[in-house]
Amino acid sequence: MKNSITQIAEDFIKNIGEIFKESEKLYETEEKIKLQTQNLATSLVKLFIEQIDNEILRDKKKRKAEGYSVERHGDRRSILFSYVQVEFERTYYKKASGGYEYLADTAVGINERDRISENMLCSLATGAKDMSYAKASRHITGGKISRQTVMNCVRESRAEITESTEKRAVSELHIDADEAHVTLIGGKKSIVPLVSVYEGIETIGKRKLCKNVFHISEYGKNNDDFWEQVLDEINKRYILDETKIYLHADGGGWIQKGLEWLPNAKFVLDKYHKNKAIKAMTAGIENKYRNNYDKEIRKALNEENLELYEQLTGSLIMQNPDRAETISQNAAYLQRFVKGISICKKDERANNGGCTEPHISHVFSGTSENFV
């Protein structure tokens, strides 16, 4: 090992010397020195792990006493450390008691699912308290990991949130997502997203209200940044380990992006858009037949019986050929989100929310007090 360390050190000194000989500006020199330092650290960590693996391999007497035999050599692994990605090889052992193990991984404290070192995980979790997940990745890892990975690091570390807020555990959360089409200064048309988060519908007297609702709206952010903000605001208030989240919406692209960010989230096609599409399909039919079609379409969607649903769609088109395009478009829309419809039949809690349209007029009129 001494010779290997010496060789690594000699190569590092040689490369630094070459940098110093070149006449360049400070920034360029700094970047080259940084790269050589990272390479040095990478080589030393790789050497450290592989040397431990070799020592375990050579100690046959101890391995035999503990019941380990070599299964295969040279299995590769990669972990992101504080400097760069480090790739190394180690030996895979079979246990006499049953199962397999990388003894070198165990010796240096690397778990089976680790892809990021403990120091790096702590740095990411700490950085994400005061900046977005994407910025934390760029600042700390040079963008080598995704914002989703940073989010997972924060959850695993249980890092304290900068703002101290009492957090609660609830069995379910409902999120209504919709958008307002507004005209900006200069006449430019734009879309402003709105998300309303609440704990379900409660009845007070004759009124039905969203329980503990708060609203989030932000103009100009991309979809990932917006949903990251939504998740941050939810995490400030709730412990989500056992919480089911229901995302009620019309199924737009930016809304579907939320399912990638929200843990344990299920999409629910809100009743307003579902009913609107069904009415568009059955328009023009005599009332006595229209009600039957309406009932059968709902039954087919609730049961995910697409064969029956397509037959009903075809029958409507045959009776109203002039409306074939409208019927087909609305039928395709409902079929695309059939699981977001059937969930209301399979899971009663999915019905405990979904008021997207009223939120828009209520919040953007300025009458809401629960705006983040």
Contacts in CASP RR format, 6 or more apart in sequence:
PFRMAT RR
TARGET T0000
AUTHOR 0000-0000-0000
METHOD contacts of the structure
MODEL  1
MKNSITQIAEDFIKNIGEIFKESEKLYETEEKIKLQTQNLATSLVKLFIE
QIDNEILRDKKKRKAEGYSVERHGDRRSILFSYVQVEFERTYYKKASGGY
EYLADTAVGINERDRISENMLCSLATGAKDMSYAKASRHITGGKISRQTV
MNCVRESRAEITESTEKRAVSELHIDADEAHVTLIGGKKSIVPLVSVYEG
IETIGKRKLCKNVFHISEYGKNNDDFWEQVLDEINKRYILDETKIYLHAD
GGGWIQKGLEWLPNAKFVLDKYHKNKAIKAMTAGIENKYRNNYDKEIRKA
LNEENLELYEQLTGSLIMQNPDRAETISQNAAYLQRFVKGISICKKDERA
NNGGCTEPHISHVFSGTSENFV
1 47 0 8 1.000
1 51 0 8 1.000
4 47 0 8 1.000
4 51 0 8 1.000
5 44 0 8 1.000
5 47 0 8 1.000
8 40 0 8 1.000
8 43 0 8 1.000
8 44 0 8 1.000
8 47 0 8 1.000
12 36 0 8 1.000
12 39 0 8 1.000
12 40 0 8 1.000
15 36 0 8 1.000
16 33 0 8 1.000
16 36 0 8 1.000
19 29 0 8 1.000
19 32 0 8 1.000
19 33 0 8 1.000
19 36 0 8 1.000
22 29 0 8 1.000
24 32 0 8 1.000
37 83 0 8 1.000
38 83 0 8 1.000
38 84 0 8 1.000
39 84 0 8 1.000
41 81 0 8 1.000
41 83 0 8 1.000
41 84 0 8 1.000
42 81 0 8 1.000
42 83 0 8 1.000
42 84 0 8 1.000
42 85 0 8 1.000
42 86 0 8 1.000
45 81 0 8 1.000
45 86 0 8 1.000
45 88 0 8 1.000
46 86 0 8 1.000
46 87 0 8 1.000
46 88 0 8 1.000
48 108 0 8 1.000
49 88 0 8 1.000
49 90 0 8 1.000
49 104 0 8 1.000
49 108 0 8 1.000
50 88 0 8 1.000
50 89 0 8 1.000
50 90 0 8 1.000
50 104 0 8 1.000
52 104 0 8 1.000
52 107 0 8 1.000
52 108 0 8 1.000
53 89 0 8 1.000
53 90 0 8 1.000
53 91 0 8 1.000
53 103 0 8 1.000
53 104 0 8 1.000
56 63 0 8 1.000
56 91 0 8 1.000
56 103 0 8 1.000
56 104 0 8 1.000
56 107 0 8 1.000
57 70 0 8 1.000
57 91 0 8 1.000
63 69 0 8 1.000
63 93 0 8 1.000
63 103 0 8 1.000
67 95 0 8 1.000
67 96 0 8 1.000
67 97 0 8 1.000
68 93 0 8 1.000
68 94 0 8 1.000
68 95 0 8 1.000
68 96 0 8 1.000
68 101 0 8 1.000
68 103 0 8 1.000
69 93 0 8 1.000
69 94 0 8 1.000
69 96 0 8 1.000
70 91 0 8 1.000
70 92 0 8 1.000
70 93 0 8 1.000
70 94 0 8 1.000
71 91 0 8 1.000
71 92 0 8 1.000
71 93 0 8 1.000
71 94 0 8 1.000
71 100 0 8 1.000
72 91 0 8 1.000
72 92 0 8 1.000
73 89 0 8 1.000
73 91 0 8 1.000
73 92 0 8 1.000
74 89 0 8 1.000
74 90 0 8 1.000
74 91 0 8 1.000
74 92 0 8 1.000
75 89 0 8 1.000
75 90 0 8 1.000
75 91 0 8 1.000
75 92 0 8 1.000
75 102 0 8 1.000
76 87 0 8 1.000
76 88 0 8 1.000
76 89 0 8 1.000
77 87 0 8 1.000
77 88 0 8 1.000
77 89 0 8 1.000
77 90 0 8 1.000
77 102 0 8 1.000
77 105 0 8 1.000
78 85 0 8 1.000
78 86 0 8 1.000
78 87 0 8 1.000
78 115 0 8 1.000
79 85 0 8 1.000
79 86 0 8 1.000
79 110 0 8 1.000
79 114 0 8 1.000
79 115 0 8 1.000
79 116 0 8 1.000
79 117 0 8 1.000
80 86 0 8 1.000
80 115 0 8 1.000
80 116 0 8 1.000
80 117 0 8 1.000
80 120 0 8 1.000
80 141 0 8 1.000
80 144 0 8 1.000
80 145 0 8 1.000
81 117 0 8 1.000
81 119 0 8 1.000
81 120 0 8 1.000
82 117 0 8 1.000
82 119 0 8 1.000
82 120 0 8 1.000
82 123 0 8 1.000
85 144 0 8 1.000
90 102 0 8 1.000
90 103 0 8 1.000
90 104 0 8 1.000
90 105 0 8 1.000
91 102 0 8 1.000
91 103 0 8 1.000
91 104 0 8 1.000
92 100 0 8 1.000
92 101 0 8 1.000
92 102 0 8 1.000
93 100 0 8 1.000
93 101 0 8 1.000
93 102 0 8 1.000
93 103 0 8 1.000
94 100 0 8 1.000
95 101 0 8 1.000
105 111 0 8 1.000
105 112 0 8 1.000
115 149 0 8 1.000
116 124 0 8 1.000
116 145 0 8 1.000
116 149 0 8 1.000
116 153 0 8 1.000
120 140 0 8 1.000
120 141 0 8 1.000
121 153 0 8 1.000
121 156 0 8 1.000
121 157 0 8 1.000
122 157 0 8 1.000
123 140 0 8 1.000
124 136 0 8 1.000
124 137 0 8 1.000
124 140 0 8 1.000
124 141 0 8 1.000
124 145 0 8 1.000
124 150 0 8 1.000
124 153 0 8 1.000
124 154 0 8 1.000
125 153 0 8 1.000
125 154 0 8 1.000
125 156 0 8 1.000
125 157 0 8 1.000
125 159 0 8 1.000
126 159 0 8 1.000
127 136 0 8 1.000
127 139 0 8 1.000
127 140 0 8 1.000
128 136 0 8 1.000
128 150 0 8 1.000
128 151 0 8 1.000
128 153 0 8 1.000
128 154 0 8 1.000
128 159 0 8 1.000
129 154 0 8 1.000
129 159 0 8 1.000
129 160 0 8 1.000
129 161 0 8 1.000
129 162 0 8 1.000
130 162 0 8 1.000
131 139 0 8 1.000
132 147 0 8 1.000
132 225 0 8 1.000
132 228 0 8 1.000
133 147 0 8 1.000
133 148 0 8 1.000
133 150 0 8 1.000
133 151 0 8 1.000
133 154 0 8 1.000
133 228 0 8 1.000
134 147 0 8 1.000
134 150 0 8 1.000
134 224 0 8 1.000
134 225 0 8 1.000
134 228 0 8 1.000
136 150 0 8 1.000
137 143 0 8 1.000
137 144 0 8 1.000
137 145 0 8 1.000
137 146 0 8 1.000
137 147 0 8 1.000
137 149 0 8 1.000
137 150 0 8 1.000
147 224 0 8 1.000
147 228 0 8 1.000
148 260 0 8 1.000
148 261 0 8 1.000
151 228 0 8 1.000
151 231 0 8 1.000
151 261 0 8 1.000
161 235 0 8 1.000
161 236 0 8 1.000
163 236 0 8 1.000
165 236 0 8 1.000
165 237 0 8 1.000
167 235 0 8 1.000
167 236 0 8 1.000
167 237 0 8 1.000
167 238 0 8 1.000
167 239 0 8 1.000
168 237 0 8 1.000
168 238 0 8 1.000
168 239 0 8 1.000
169 238 0 8 1.000
169 239 0 8 1.000
169 241 0 8 1.000
169 242 0 8 1.000
169 243 0 8 1.000
170 199 0 8 1.000
170 238 0 8 1.000
170 243 0 8 1.000
171 242 0 8 1.000
171 243 0 8 1.000
171 244 0 8 1.000
171 349 0 8 1.000
172 199 0 8 1.000
172 200 0 8 1.000
172 243 0 8 1.000
172 244 0 8 1.000
172 245 0 8 1.000
172 246 0 8 1.000
172 349 0 8 1.000
172 352 0 8 1.000
173 197 0 8 1.000
173 198 0 8 1.000
173 199 0 8 1.000
173 200 0 8 1.000
173 234 0 8 1.000
173 238 0 8 1.000
173 240 0 8 1.000
173 243 0 8 1.000
173 244 0 8 1.000
173 245 0 8 1.000
173 246 0 8 1.000
174 197 0 8 1.000
174 198 0 8 1.000
174 199 0 8 1.000
174 200 0 8 1.000
174 210 0 8 1.000
174 245 0 8 1.000
174 246 0 8 1.000
174 248 0 8 1.000
174 352 0 8 1.000
174 353 0 8 1.000
174 354 0 8 1.000
175 195 0 8 1.000
175 196 0 8 1.000
175 197 0 8 1.000
175 230 0 8 1.000
175 245 0 8 1.000
175 246 0 8 1.000
175 247 0 8 1.000
175 248 0 8 1.000
175 262 0 8 1.000
175 265 0 8 1.000
176 195 0 8 1.000
176 196 0 8 1.000
176 198 0 8 1.000
176 248 0 8 1.000
176 249 0 8 1.000
176 270 0 8 1.000
176 353 0 8 1.000
176 354 0 8 1.000
176 355 0 8 1.000
176 356 0 8 1.000
176 359 0 8 1.000
177 193 0 8 1.000
177 194 0 8 1.000
177 195 0 8 1.000
177 196 0 8 1.000
177 247 0 8 1.000
177 248 0 8 1.000
177 249 0 8 1.000
177 255 0 8 1.000
177 258 0 8 1.000
177 356 0 8 1.000
178 193 0 8 1.000
178 194 0 8 1.000
178 249 0 8 1.000
178 250 0 8 1.000
178 356 0 8 1.000
178 357 0 8 1.000
178 359 0 8 1.000
178 360 0 8 1.000
179 191 0 8 1.000
179 192 0 8 1.000
179 193 0 8 1.000
179 194 0 8 1.000
179 254 0 8 1.000
179 360 0 8 1.000
180 191 0 8 1.000
180 192 0 8 1.000
180 194 0 8 1.000
180 360 0 8 1.000
180 364 0 8 1.000
181 189 0 8 1.000
181 190 0 8 1.000
181 191 0 8 1.000
182 189 0 8 1.000
182 190 0 8 1.000
182 191 0 8 1.000
182 192 0 8 1.000
183 189 0 8 1.000
183 190 0 8 1.000
184 190 0 8 1.000
190 219 0 8 1.000
192 217 0 8 1.000
192 219 0 8 1.000
192 364 0 8 1.000
193 217 0 8 1.000
193 218 0 8 1.000
193 226 0 8 1.000
193 254 0 8 1.000
194 215 0 8 1.000
194 216 0 8 1.000
194 217 0 8 1.000
194 359 0 8 1.000
194 360 0 8 1.000
194 363 0 8 1.000
194 364 0 8 1.000
195 215 0 8 1.000
195 216 0 8 1.000
195 217 0 8 1.000
195 230 0 8 1.000
196 210 0 8 1.000
196 213 0 8 1.000
196 214 0 8 1.000
196 215 0 8 1.000
196 216 0 8 1.000
196 355 0 8 1.000
196 356 0 8 1.000
196 359 0 8 1.000
196 363 0 8 1.000
197 213 0 8 1.000
197 214 0 8 1.000
197 215 0 8 1.000
197 216 0 8 1.000
197 230 0 8 1.000
197 233 0 8 1.000
197 234 0 8 1.000
198 210 0 8 1.000
198 211 0 8 1.000
198 212 0 8 1.000
198 213 0 8 1.000
198 214 0 8 1.000
198 353 0 8 1.000
199 211 0 8 1.000
199 212 0 8 1.000
200 210 0 8 1.000
200 211 0 8 1.000
200 352 0 8 1.000
200 353 0 8 1.000
201 208 0 8 1.000
201 209 0 8 1.000
201 210 0 8 1.000
201 211 0 8 1.000
201 352 0 8 1.000
201 353 0 8 1.000
201 355 0 8 1.000
202 208 0 8 1.000
202 209 0 8 1.000
202 210 0 8 1.000
202 211 0 8 1.000
203 209 0 8 1.000
210 353 0 8 1.000
210 355 0 8 1.000
213 370 0 8 1.000
214 233 0 8 1.000
214 237 0 8 1.000
214 370 0 8 1.000
214 371 0 8 1.000
214 372 0 8 1.000
215 359 0 8 1.000
215 363 0 8 1.000
215 368 0 8 1.000
215 370 0 8 1.000
215 371 0 8 1.000
215 372 0 8 1.000
216 229 0 8 1.000
216 230 0 8 1.000
216 233 0 8 1.000
216 372 0 8 1.000
217 363 0 8 1.000
217 364 0 8 1.000
217 371 0 8 1.000
218 226 0 8 1.000
218 229 0 8 1.000
221 229 0 8 1.000
223 253 0 8 1.000
223 254 0 8 1.000
223 257 0 8 1.000
223 258 0 8 1.000
224 257 0 8 1.000
224 261 0 8 1.000
226 254 0 8 1.000
227 257 0 8 1.000
227 258 0 8 1.000
227 260 0 8 1.000
227 261 0 8 1.000
227 262 0 8 1.000
228 261 0 8 1.000
230 258 0 8 1.000
230 261 0 8 1.000
230 262 0 8 1.000
231 261 0 8 1.000
231 262 0 8 1.000
233 372 0 8 1.000
234 240 0 8 1.000
234 262 0 8 1.000
240 263 0 8 1.000
240 264 0 8 1.000
243 263 0 8 1.000
243 264 0 8 1.000
244 264 0 8 1.000
244 266 0 8 1.000
244 349 0 8 1.000
245 262 0 8 1.000
245 263 0 8 1.000
245 264 0 8 1.000
245 265 0 8 1.000
245 266 0 8 1.000
246 265 0 8 1.000
246 266 0 8 1.000
246 268 0 8 1.000
246 349 0 8 1.000
246 350 0 8 1.000
246 352 0 8 1.000
246 353 0 8 1.000
247 255 0 8 1.000
247 258 0 8 1.000
247 259 0 8 1.000
247 262 0 8 1.000
247 265 0 8 1.000
247 266 0 8 1.000
247 267 0 8 1.000
247 268 0 8 1.000
248 268 0 8 1.000
248 269 0 8 1.000
248 270 0 8 1.000
248 353 0 8 1.000
248 354 0 8 1.000
248 355 0 8 1.000
248 356 0 8 1.000
249 255 0 8 1.000
249 267 0 8 1.000
249 268 0 8 1.000
249 269 0 8 1.000
249 270 0 8 1.000
249 356 0 8 1.000
250 269 0 8 1.000
250 270 0 8 1.000
250 273 0 8 1.000
250 356 0 8 1.000
251 267 0 8 1.000
251 269 0 8 1.000
251 273 0 8 1.000
251 337 0 8 1.000
256 267 0 8 1.000
258 265 0 8 1.000
259 265 0 8 1.000
259 267 0 8 1.000
266 340 0 8 1.000
266 343 0 8 1.000
266 347 0 8 1.000
266 350 0 8 1.000
267 337 0 8 1.000
267 339 0 8 1.000
267 340 0 8 1.000
267 343 0 8 1.000
268 340 0 8 1.000
268 343 0 8 1.000
268 344 0 8 1.000
268 350 0 8 1.000
268 353 0 8 1.000
268 354 0 8 1.000
269 334 0 8 1.000
269 337 0 8 1.000
269 340 0 8 1.000
269 341 0 8 1.000
270 354 0 8 1.000
270 355 0 8 1.000
270 356 0 8 1.000
270 357 0 8 1.000
271 354 0 8 1.000
272 356 0 8 1.000
272 357 0 8 1.000
274 334 0 8 1.000
274 341 0 8 1.000
277 330 0 8 1.000
277 331 0 8 1.000
277 333 0 8 1.000
277 334 0 8 1.000
278 294 0 8 1.000
278 297 0 8 1.000
278 298 0 8 1.000
278 330 0 8 1.000
278 334 0 8 1.000
279 294 0 8 1.000
280 326 0 8 1.000
280 327 0 8 1.000
280 330 0 8 1.000
281 293 0 8 1.000
281 297 0 8 1.000
281 313 0 8 1.000
281 316 0 8 1.000
281 326 0 8 1.000
281 327 0 8 1.000
281 330 0 8 1.000
281 331 0 8 1.000
281 334 0 8 1.000
282 290 0 8 1.000
282 293 0 8 1.000
282 294 0 8 1.000
282 297 0 8 1.000
282 316 0 8 1.000
283 323 0 8 1.000
283 326 0 8 1.000
284 290 0 8 1.000
284 320 0 8 1.000
284 323 0 8 1.000
285 293 0 8 1.000
285 316 0 8 1.000
285 319 0 8 1.000
285 320 0 8 1.000
293 312 0 8 1.000
293 315 0 8 1.000
293 316 0 8 1.000
296 308 0 8 1.000
296 312 0 8 1.000
297 309 0 8 1.000
297 312 0 8 1.000
297 334 0 8 1.000
299 305 0 8 1.000
299 308 0 8 1.000
300 306 0 8 1.000
300 308 0 8 1.000
300 309 0 8 1.000
300 312 0 8 1.000
301 309 0 8 1.000
301 334 0 8 1.000
301 338 0 8 1.000
301 341 0 8 1.000
301 342 0 8 1.000
302 341 0 8 1.000
302 342 0 8 1.000
302 344 0 8 1.000
302 345 0 8 1.000
303 342 0 8 1.000
303 345 0 8 1.000
304 338 0 8 1.000
304 339 0 8 1.000
304 342 0 8 1.000
306 335 0 8 1.000
306 338 0 8 1.000
309 331 0 8 1.000
309 334 0 8 1.000
309 335 0 8 1.000
309 338 0 8 1.000
313 327 0 8 1.000
313 328 0 8 1.000
313 331 0 8 1.000
314 327 0 8 1.000
316 327 0 8 1.000
317 323 0 8 1.000
317 324 0 8 1.000
317 327 0 8 1.000
317 328 0 8 1.000
320 327 0 8 1.000
334 341 0 8 1.000
343 350 0 8 1.000
344 350 0 8 1.000
344 351 0 8 1.000
362 368 0 8 1.000
363 371 0 8 1.000
END
